Amino acid sequence: MPSIFTRIVAREIPAHIVYEDSDFLAFLDIRPIRAGHTLVISKAEVPDVFDLPDPLLEGLLLFARPVARAIQQVTQATRVGMVVIGLEVPHAHVHLVPIDGVNDIDFRRASPASDEELAATADRIRAALAT
């Protein structure tokens, strides 16, 4: 059975996509820790990020870099932290989370965002990526 992320790649499930290429997809987390919290996934359905073939593992970081810079620009965060957890969905992915301090990446603080909030944030990140 395809993962929920594979279904997002196939456009079977809607997502607020901010960036995409032939191998990767970046979209907003629907339960963000903070506005701008983005998931970066491999389009290949591989269960764990550390099981990705070397070219995809390297490519994931290179793909994530401009996304992180756009998130930082839009949110005015001090940094964008990157977290690999992978327990909730068995599909290679990383979380990009805008942070101002080391304690800002706390998944207990995640809460659902409205579709309107996600759409507005996605628009701002896409605009930042386009510049």
Chimera marker file (.cmm) of the C-alpha trace (Angstrom):
<marker_set name="trace">
<marker id="1" x="0.000" y="0.000" z="0.000" r="1" g="1" b="0" radius="0.5"/>
<marker id="2" x="1.401" y="3.419" z="-0.926" r="1" g="1" b="0" radius="0.5"/>
<marker id="3" x="2.375" y="5.755" z="1.889" r="1" g="1" b="0" radius="0.5"/>
<marker id="4" x="0.417" y="8.960" z="2.403" r="1" g="1" b="0" radius="0.5"/>
<marker id="5" x="3.439" y="10.799" z="0.958" r="1" g="1" b="0" radius="0.5"/>
<marker id="6" x="3.345" y="8.661" z="-2.202" r="1" g="1" b="0" radius="0.5"/>
<marker id="7" x="-0.325" y="9.591" z="-2.512" r="1" g="1" b="0" radius="0.5"/>
<marker id="8" x="0.617" y="13.284" z="-2.175" r="1" g="1" b="0" radius="0.5"/>
<marker id="9" x="3.248" y="12.880" z="-4.918" r="1" g="1" b="0" radius="0.5"/>
<marker id="10" x="0.564" y="11.270" z="-7.124" r="1" g="1" b="0" radius="0.5"/>
<marker id="11" x="-1.776" y="14.199" z="-6.290" r="1" g="1" b="0" radius="0.5"/>
<marker id="12" x="-4.330" y="11.783" z="-4.811" r="1" g="1" b="0" radius="0.5"/>
<marker id="13" x="-4.232" y="13.768" z="-1.560" r="1" g="1" b="0" radius="0.5"/>
<marker id="14" x="-4.012" y="17.577" z="-1.533" r="1" g="1" b="0" radius="0.5"/>
<marker id="15" x="-0.989" y="19.306" z="-0.038" r="1" g="1" b="0" radius="0.5"/>
<marker id="16" x="0.417" y="22.815" z="0.063" r="1" g="1" b="0" radius="0.5"/>
<marker id="17" x="3.404" y="22.160" z="-2.173" r="1" g="1" b="0" radius="0.5"/>
<marker id="18" x="6.113" y="24.814" z="-2.100" r="1" g="1" b="0" radius="0.5"/>
<marker id="19" x="8.798" y="23.271" z="-4.304" r="1" g="1" b="0" radius="0.5"/>
<marker id="20" x="9.292" y="20.249" z="-6.537" r="1" g="1" b="0" radius="0.5"/>
<marker id="21" x="11.677" y="18.642" z="-8.959" r="1" g="1" b="0" radius="0.5"/>
<marker id="22" x="11.878" y="15.214" z="-10.572" r="1" g="1" b="0" radius="0.5"/>
<marker id="23" x="13.131" y="13.490" z="-7.396" r="1" g="1" b="0" radius="0.5"/>
<marker id="24" x="11.829" y="15.507" z="-4.425" r="1" g="1" b="0" radius="0.5"/>
<marker id="25" x="8.803" y="17.343" z="-3.124" r="1" g="1" b="0" radius="0.5"/>
<marker id="26" x="8.495" y="19.971" z="-0.373" r="1" g="1" b="0" radius="0.5"/>
<marker id="27" x="5.130" y="20.707" z="1.225" r="1" g="1" b="0" radius="0.5"/>
<marker id="28" x="3.830" y="22.274" z="4.419" r="1" g="1" b="0" radius="0.5"/>
<marker id="29" x="3.199" y="20.087" z="7.451" r="1" g="1" b="0" radius="0.5"/>
<marker id="30" x="-0.499" y="20.209" z="8.337" r="1" g="1" b="0" radius="0.5"/>
<marker id="31" x="0.434" y="20.083" z="12.037" r="1" g="1" b="0" radius="0.5"/>
<marker id="32" x="3.256" y="22.616" z="12.101" r="1" g="1" b="0" radius="0.5"/>
<marker id="33" x="5.412" y="23.364" z="15.095" r="1" g="1" b="0" radius="0.5"/>
<marker id="34" x="5.551" y="26.885" z="13.674" r="1" g="1" b="0" radius="0.5"/>
<marker id="35" x="4.297" y="28.479" z="10.460" r="1" g="1" b="0" radius="0.5"/>
<marker id="36" x="6.636" y="27.459" z="7.648" r="1" g="1" b="0" radius="0.5"/>
<marker id="37" x="7.269" y="23.932" z="8.993" r="1" g="1" b="0" radius="0.5"/>
<marker id="38" x="7.879" y="22.000" z="5.779" r="1" g="1" b="0" radius="0.5"/>
<marker id="39" x="8.359" y="18.343" z="4.909" r="1" g="1" b="0" radius="0.5"/>
<marker id="40" x="10.903" y="17.441" z="2.240" r="1" g="1" b="0" radius="0.5"/>
<marker id="41" x="10.409" y="13.978" z="0.800" r="1" g="1" b="0" radius="0.5"/>
<marker id="42" x="11.923" y="11.739" z="-1.780" r="1" g="1" b="0" radius="0.5"/>
<marker id="43" x="9.445" y="10.891" z="-4.513" r="1" g="1" b="0" radius="0.5"/>
<marker id="44" x="10.849" y="7.366" z="-4.377" r="1" g="1" b="0" radius="0.5"/>
<marker id="45" x="8.994" y="5.386" z="-1.741" r="1" g="1" b="0" radius="0.5"/>
<marker id="46" x="11.880" y="4.368" z="0.503" r="1" g="1" b="0" radius="0.5"/>
<marker id="47" x="10.971" y="3.735" z="4.162" r="1" g="1" b="0" radius="0.5"/>
<marker id="48" x="13.907" y="5.476" z="5.855" r="1" g="1" b="0" radius="0.5"/>
<marker id="49" x="15.958" y="8.487" z="4.810" r="1" g="1" b="0" radius="0.5"/>
<marker id="50" x="19.155" y="6.567" z="5.568" r="1" g="1" b="0" radius="0.5"/>
<marker id="51" x="18.094" y="3.817" z="3.146" r="1" g="1" b="0" radius="0.5"/>
<marker id="52" x="18.089" y="6.252" z="0.216" r="1" g="1" b="0" radius="0.5"/>
<marker id="53" x="20.711" y="5.524" z="-2.434" r="1" g="1" b="0" radius="0.5"/>
<marker id="54" x="23.665" y="7.903" z="-2.077" r="1" g="1" b="0" radius="0.5"/>
<marker id="55" x="22.701" y="10.175" z="-4.998" r="1" g="1" b="0" radius="0.5"/>
<marker id="56" x="19.198" y="10.678" z="-3.543" r="1" g="1" b="0" radius="0.5"/>
<marker id="57" x="20.486" y="11.218" z="-0.006" r="1" g="1" b="0" radius="0.5"/>
<marker id="58" x="22.885" y="13.882" z="-1.289" r="1" g="1" b="0" radius="0.5"/>
<marker id="59" x="20.196" y="15.321" z="-3.528" r="1" g="1" b="0" radius="0.5"/>
<marker id="60" x="17.759" y="15.618" z="-0.625" r="1" g="1" b="0" radius="0.5"/>
<marker id="61" x="20.065" y="18.062" z="1.167" r="1" g="1" b="0" radius="0.5"/>
<marker id="62" x="20.765" y="20.061" z="-1.973" r="1" g="1" b="0" radius="0.5"/>
<marker id="63" x="17.027" y="20.246" z="-2.695" r="1" g="1" b="0" radius="0.5"/>
<marker id="64" x="16.240" y="21.264" z="0.900" r="1" g="1" b="0" radius="0.5"/>
<marker id="65" x="18.743" y="24.145" z="0.975" r="1" g="1" b="0" radius="0.5"/>
<marker id="66" x="16.808" y="26.710" z="-1.124" r="1" g="1" b="0" radius="0.5"/>
<marker id="67" x="13.586" y="25.673" z="0.604" r="1" g="1" b="0" radius="0.5"/>
<marker id="68" x="15.168" y="26.307" z="4.013" r="1" g="1" b="0" radius="0.5"/>
<marker id="69" x="16.470" y="29.690" z="2.859" r="1" g="1" b="0" radius="0.5"/>
<marker id="70" x="13.011" y="30.672" z="1.617" r="1" g="1" b="0" radius="0.5"/>
<marker id="71" x="11.429" y="29.537" z="4.900" r="1" g="1" b="0" radius="0.5"/>
<marker id="72" x="13.947" y="31.609" z="6.846" r="1" g="1" b="0" radius="0.5"/>
<marker id="73" x="13.299" y="34.653" z="4.666" r="1" g="1" b="0" radius="0.5"/>
<marker id="74" x="9.514" y="34.369" z="5.024" r="1" g="1" b="0" radius="0.5"/>
<marker id="75" x="9.410" y="33.581" z="8.748" r="1" g="1" b="0" radius="0.5"/>
<marker id="76" x="12.337" y="35.777" z="9.816" r="1" g="1" b="0" radius="0.5"/>
<marker id="77" x="13.545" y="32.837" z="11.938" r="1" g="1" b="0" radius="0.5"/>
<marker id="78" x="17.114" y="32.851" z="13.198" r="1" g="1" b="0" radius="0.5"/>
<marker id="79" x="17.682" y="29.454" z="11.553" r="1" g="1" b="0" radius="0.5"/>
<marker id="80" x="15.831" y="26.599" z="9.936" r="1" g="1" b="0" radius="0.5"/>
<marker id="81" x="16.411" y="23.358" z="11.776" r="1" g="1" b="0" radius="0.5"/>
<marker id="82" x="16.326" y="20.014" z="10.022" r="1" g="1" b="0" radius="0.5"/>
<marker id="83" x="15.027" y="16.936" z="11.802" r="1" g="1" b="0" radius="0.5"/>
<marker id="84" x="14.953" y="13.312" z="10.707" r="1" g="1" b="0" radius="0.5"/>
<marker id="85" x="12.450" y="11.259" z="12.671" r="1" g="1" b="0" radius="0.5"/>
<marker id="86" x="10.575" y="9.083" z="10.220" r="1" g="1" b="0" radius="0.5"/>
<marker id="87" x="8.375" y="7.243" z="12.688" r="1" g="1" b="0" radius="0.5"/>
<marker id="88" x="5.032" y="8.686" z="11.689" r="1" g="1" b="0" radius="0.5"/>
<marker id="89" x="5.225" y="7.902" z="7.955" r="1" g="1" b="0" radius="0.5"/>
<marker id="90" x="7.429" y="5.115" z="6.565" r="1" g="1" b="0" radius="0.5"/>
<marker id="91" x="8.684" y="7.231" z="3.673" r="1" g="1" b="0" radius="0.5"/>
<marker id="92" x="12.063" y="9.020" z="3.536" r="1" g="1" b="0" radius="0.5"/>
<marker id="93" x="11.609" y="12.614" z="4.665" r="1" g="1" b="0" radius="0.5"/>
<marker id="94" x="13.019" y="15.442" z="6.738" r="1" g="1" b="0" radius="0.5"/>
<marker id="95" x="11.319" y="18.254" z="8.619" r="1" g="1" b="0" radius="0.5"/>
<marker id="96" x="12.447" y="21.837" z="8.032" r="1" g="1" b="0" radius="0.5"/>
<marker id="97" x="11.382" y="23.917" z="11.021" r="1" g="1" b="0" radius="0.5"/>
<marker id="98" x="11.967" y="27.660" z="11.494" r="1" g="1" b="0" radius="0.5"/>
<marker id="99" x="13.663" y="28.172" z="14.858" r="1" g="1" b="0" radius="0.5"/>
<marker id="100" x="15.016" y="30.936" z="17.051" r="1" g="1" b="0" radius="0.5"/>
<marker id="101" x="16.459" y="28.670" z="19.728" r="1" g="1" b="0" radius="0.5"/>
<marker id="102" x="17.420" y="25.077" z="20.396" r="1" g="1" b="0" radius="0.5"/>
<marker id="103" x="14.159" y="24.316" z="22.217" r="1" g="1" b="0" radius="0.5"/>
<marker id="104" x="11.979" y="25.437" z="19.317" r="1" g="1" b="0" radius="0.5"/>
<marker id="105" x="11.940" y="21.983" z="17.731" r="1" g="1" b="0" radius="0.5"/>
<marker id="106" x="9.430" y="20.356" z="20.041" r="1" g="1" b="0" radius="0.5"/>
<marker id="107" x="6.854" y="18.218" z="18.286" r="1" g="1" b="0" radius="0.5"/>
<marker id="108" x="4.616" y="18.403" z="21.350" r="1" g="1" b="0" radius="0.5"/>
<marker id="109" x="3.946" y="22.012" z="20.292" r="1" g="1" b="0" radius="0.5"/>
<marker id="110" x="2.639" y="20.982" z="16.866" r="1" g="1" b="0" radius="0.5"/>
<marker id="111" x="-0.980" y="21.840" z="16.226" r="1" g="1" b="0" radius="0.5"/>
<marker id="112" x="-3.285" y="21.752" z="13.215" r="1" g="1" b="0" radius="0.5"/>
<marker id="113" x="-3.174" y="24.758" z="10.918" r="1" g="1" b="0" radius="0.5"/>
<marker id="114" x="-6.133" y="25.950" z="8.893" r="1" g="1" b="0" radius="0.5"/>
<marker id="115" x="-6.131" y="25.489" z="5.154" r="1" g="1" b="0" radius="0.5"/>
<marker id="116" x="-6.133" y="29.271" z="4.784" r="1" g="1" b="0" radius="0.5"/>
<marker id="117" x="-3.040" y="29.654" z="6.996" r="1" g="1" b="0" radius="0.5"/>
<marker id="118" x="-1.240" y="26.903" z="5.079" r="1" g="1" b="0" radius="0.5"/>
<marker id="119" x="-2.180" y="28.386" z="1.703" r="1" g="1" b="0" radius="0.5"/>
<marker id="120" x="-0.936" y="31.858" z="2.696" r="1" g="1" b="0" radius="0.5"/>
<marker id="121" x="2.342" y="30.476" z="4.056" r="1" g="1" b="0" radius="0.5"/>
<marker id="122" x="2.869" y="28.305" z="0.968" r="1" g="1" b="0" radius="0.5"/>
<marker id="123" x="2.291" y="31.323" z="-1.283" r="1" g="1" b="0" radius="0.5"/>
<marker id="124" x="4.927" y="33.346" z="0.603" r="1" g="1" b="0" radius="0.5"/>
<marker id="125" x="7.493" y="30.514" z="0.477" r="1" g="1" b="0" radius="0.5"/>
<marker id="126" x="6.893" y="29.901" z="-3.241" r="1" g="1" b="0" radius="0.5"/>
<marker id="127" x="7.311" y="33.641" z="-3.888" r="1" g="1" b="0" radius="0.5"/>
<marker id="128" x="10.597" y="33.638" z="-1.958" r="1" g="1" b="0" radius="0.5"/>
<marker id="129" x="11.807" y="30.635" z="-3.951" r="1" g="1" b="0" radius="0.5"/>
<marker id="130" x="10.961" y="32.413" z="-7.211" r="1" g="1" b="0" radius="0.5"/>
<marker id="131" x="13.283" y="35.346" z="-6.449" r="1" g="1" b="0" radius="0.5"/>
<link id1="1" id2="2" r="1" g="1" b="0" radius="0.2"/>
<link id1="2" id2="3" r="1" g="1" b="0" radius="0.2"/>
<link id1="3" id2="4" r="1" g="1" b="0" radius="0.2"/>
<link id1="4" id2="5" r="1" g="1" b="0" radius="0.2"/>
<link id1="5" id2="6" r="1" g="1" b="0" radius="0.2"/>
<link id1="6" id2="7" r="1" g="1" b="0" radius="0.2"/>
<link id1="7" id2="8" r="1" g="1" b="0" radius="0.2"/>
<link id1="8" id2="9" r="1" g="1" b="0" radius="0.2"/>
<link id1="9" id2="10" r="1" g="1" b="0" radius="0.2"/>
<link id1="10" id2="11" r="1" g="1" b="0" radius="0.2"/>
<link id1="11" id2="12" r="1" g="1" b="0" radius="0.2"/>
<link id1="12" id2="13" r="1" g="1" b="0" radius="0.2"/>
<link id1="13" id2="14" r="1" g="1" b="0" radius="0.2"/>
<link id1="14" id2="15" r="1" g="1" b="0" radius="0.2"/>
<link id1="15" id2="16" r="1" g="1" b="0" radius="0.2"/>
<link id1="16" id2="17" r="1" g="1" b="0" radius="0.2"/>
<link id1="17" id2="18" r="1" g="1" b="0" radius="0.2"/>
<link id1="18" id2="19" r="1" g="1" b="0" radius="0.2"/>
<link id1="19" id2="20" r="1" g="1" b="0" radius="0.2"/>
<link id1="20" id2="21" r="1" g="1" b="0" radius="0.2"/>
<link id1="21" id2="22" r="1" g="1" b="0" radius="0.2"/>
<link id1="22" id2="23" r="1" g="1" b="0" radius="0.2"/>
<link id1="23" id2="24" r="1" g="1" b="0" radius="0.2"/>
<link id1="24" id2="25" r="1" g="1" b="0" radius="0.2"/>
<link id1="25" id2="26" r="1" g="1" b="0" radius="0.2"/>
<link id1="26" id2="27" r="1" g="1" b="0" radius="0.2"/>
<link id1="27" id2="28" r="1" g="1" b="0" radius="0.2"/>
<link id1="28" id2="29" r="1" g="1" b="0" radius="0.2"/>
<link id1="29" id2="30" r="1" g="1" b="0" radius="0.2"/>
<link id1="30" id2="31" r="1" g="1" b="0" radius="0.2"/>
<link id1="31" id2="32" r="1" g="1" b="0" radius="0.2"/>
<link id1="32" id2="33" r="1" g="1" b="0" radius="0.2"/>
<link id1="33" id2="34" r="1" g="1" b="0" radius="0.2"/>
<link id1="34" id2="35" r="1" g="1" b="0" radius="0.2"/>
<link id1="35" id2="36" r="1" g="1" b="0" radius="0.2"/>
<link id1="36" id2="37" r="1" g="1" b="0" radius="0.2"/>
<link id1="37" id2="38" r="1" g="1" b="0" radius="0.2"/>
<link id1="38" id2="39" r="1" g="1" b="0" radius="0.2"/>
<link id1="39" id2="40" r="1" g="1" b="0" radius="0.2"/>
<link id1="40" id2="41" r="1" g="1" b="0" radius="0.2"/>
<link id1="41" id2="42" r="1" g="1" b="0" radius="0.2"/>
<link id1="42" id2="43" r="1" g="1" b="0" radius="0.2"/>
<link id1="43" id2="44" r="1" g="1" b="0" radius="0.2"/>
<link id1="44" id2="45" r="1" g="1" b="0" radius="0.2"/>
<link id1="45" id2="46" r="1" g="1" b="0" radius="0.2"/>
<link id1="46" id2="47" r="1" g="1" b="0" radius="0.2"/>
<link id1="47" id2="48" r="1" g="1" b="0" radius="0.2"/>
<link id1="48" id2="49" r="1" g="1" b="0" radius="0.2"/>
<link id1="49" id2="50" r="1" g="1" b="0" radius="0.2"/>
<link id1="50" id2="51" r="1" g="1" b="0" radius="0.2"/>
<link id1="51" id2="52" r="1" g="1" b="0" radius="0.2"/>
<link id1="52" id2="53" r="1" g="1" b="0" radius="0.2"/>
<link id1="53" id2="54" r="1" g="1" b="0" radius="0.2"/>
<link id1="54" id2="55" r="1" g="1" b="0" radius="0.2"/>
<link id1="55" id2="56" r="1" g="1" b="0" radius="0.2"/>
<link id1="56" id2="57" r="1" g="1" b="0" radius="0.2"/>
<link id1="57" id2="58" r="1" g="1" b="0" radius="0.2"/>
<link id1="58" id2="59" r="1" g="1" b="0" radius="0.2"/>
<link id1="59" id2="60" r="1" g="1" b="0" radius="0.2"/>
<link id1="60" id2="61" r="1" g="1" b="0" radius="0.2"/>
<link id1="61" id2="62" r="1" g="1" b="0" radius="0.2"/>
<link id1="62" id2="63" r="1" g="1" b="0" radius="0.2"/>
<link id1="63" id2="64" r="1" g="1" b="0" radius="0.2"/>
<link id1="64" id2="65" r="1" g="1" b="0" radius="0.2"/>
<link id1="65" id2="66" r="1" g="1" b="0" radius="0.2"/>
<link id1="66" id2="67" r="1" g="1" b="0" radius="0.2"/>
<link id1="67" id2="68" r="1" g="1" b="0" radius="0.2"/>
<link id1="68" id2="69" r="1" g="1" b="0" radius="0.2"/>
<link id1="69" id2="70" r="1" g="1" b="0" radius="0.2"/>
<link id1="70" id2="71" r="1" g="1" b="0" radius="0.2"/>
<link id1="71" id2="72" r="1" g="1" b="0" radius="0.2"/>
<link id1="72" id2="73" r="1" g="1" b="0" radius="0.2"/>
<link id1="73" id2="74" r="1" g="1" b="0" radius="0.2"/>
<link id1="74" id2="75" r="1" g="1" b="0" radius="0.2"/>
<link id1="75" id2="76" r="1" g="1" b="0" radius="0.2"/>
<link id1="76" id2="77" r="1" g="1" b="0" radius="0.2"/>
<link id1="77" id2="78" r="1" g="1" b="0" radius="0.2"/>
<link id1="78" id2="79" r="1" g="1" b="0" radius="0.2"/>
<link id1="79" id2="80" r="1" g="1" b="0" radius="0.2"/>
<link id1="80" id2="81" r="1" g="1" b="0" radius="0.2"/>
<link id1="81" id2="82" r="1" g="1" b="0" radius="0.2"/>
<link id1="82" id2="83" r="1" g="1" b="0" radius="0.2"/>
<link id1="83" id2="84" r="1" g="1" b="0" radius="0.2"/>
<link id1="84" id2="85" r="1" g="1" b="0" radius="0.2"/>
<link id1="85" id2="86" r="1" g="1" b="0" radius="0.2"/>
<link id1="86" id2="87" r="1" g="1" b="0" radius="0.2"/>
<link id1="87" id2="88" r="1" g="1" b="0" radius="0.2"/>
<link id1="88" id2="89" r="1" g="1" b="0" radius="0.2"/>
<link id1="89" id2="90" r="1" g="1" b="0" radius="0.2"/>
<link id1="90" id2="91" r="1" g="1" b="0" radius="0.2"/>
<link id1="91" id2="92" r="1" g="1" b="0" radius="0.2"/>
<link id1="92" id2="93" r="1" g="1" b="0" radius="0.2"/>
<link id1="93" id2="94" r="1" g="1" b="0" radius="0.2"/>
<link id1="94" id2="95" r="1" g="1" b="0" radius="0.2"/>
<link id1="95" id2="96" r="1" g="1" b="0" radius="0.2"/>
<link id1="96" id2="97" r="1" g="1" b="0" radius="0.2"/>
<link id1="97" id2="98" r="1" g="1" b="0" radius="0.2"/>
<link id1="98" id2="99" r="1" g="1" b="0" radius="0.2"/>
<link id1="99" id2="100" r="1" g="1" b="0" radius="0.2"/>
<link id1="100" id2="101" r="1" g="1" b="0" radius="0.2"/>
<link id1="101" id2="102" r="1" g="1" b="0" radius="0.2"/>
<link id1="102" id2="103" r="1" g="1" b="0" radius="0.2"/>
<link id1="103" id2="104" r="1" g="1" b="0" radius="0.2"/>
<link id1="104" id2="105" r="1" g="1" b="0" radius="0.2"/>
<link id1="105" id2="106" r="1" g="1" b="0" radius="0.2"/>
<link id1="106" id2="107" r="1" g="1" b="0" radius="0.2"/>
<link id1="107" id2="108" r="1" g="1" b="0" radius="0.2"/>
<link id1="108" id2="109" r="1" g="1" b="0" radius="0.2"/>
<link id1="109" id2="110" r="1" g="1" b="0" radius="0.2"/>
<link id1="110" id2="111" r="1" g="1" b="0" radius="0.2"/>
<link id1="111" id2="112" r="1" g="1" b="0" radius="0.2"/>
<link id1="112" id2="113" r="1" g="1" b="0" radius="0.2"/>
<link id1="113" id2="114" r="1" g="1" b="0" radius="0.2"/>
<link id1="114" id2="115" r="1" g="1" b="0" radius="0.2"/>
<link id1="115" id2="116" r="1" g="1" b="0" radius="0.2"/>
<link id1="116" id2="117" r="1" g="1" b="0" radius="0.2"/>
<link id1="117" id2="118" r="1" g="1" b="0" radius="0.2"/>
<link id1="118" id2="119" r="1" g="1" b="0" radius="0.2"/>
<link id1="119" id2="120" r="1" g="1" b="0" radius="0.2"/>
<link id1="120" id2="121" r="1" g="1" b="0" radius="0.2"/>
<link id1="121" id2="122" r="1" g="1" b="0" radius="0.2"/>
<link id1="122" id2="123" r="1" g="1" b="0" radius="0.2"/>
<link id1="123" id2="124" r="1" g="1" b="0" radius="0.2"/>
<link id1="124" id2="125" r="1" g="1" b="0" radius="0.2"/>
<link id1="125" id2="126" r="1" g="1" b="0" radius="0.2"/>
<link id1="126" id2="127" r="1" g="1" b="0" radius="0.2"/>
<link id1="127" id2="128" r="1" g="1" b="0" radius="0.2"/>
<link id1="128" id2="129" r="1" g="1" b="0" radius="0.2"/>
<link id1="129" id2="130" r="1" g="1" b="0" radius="0.2"/>
<link id1="130" id2="131" r="1" g="1" b="0" radius="0.2"/>
</marker_set>
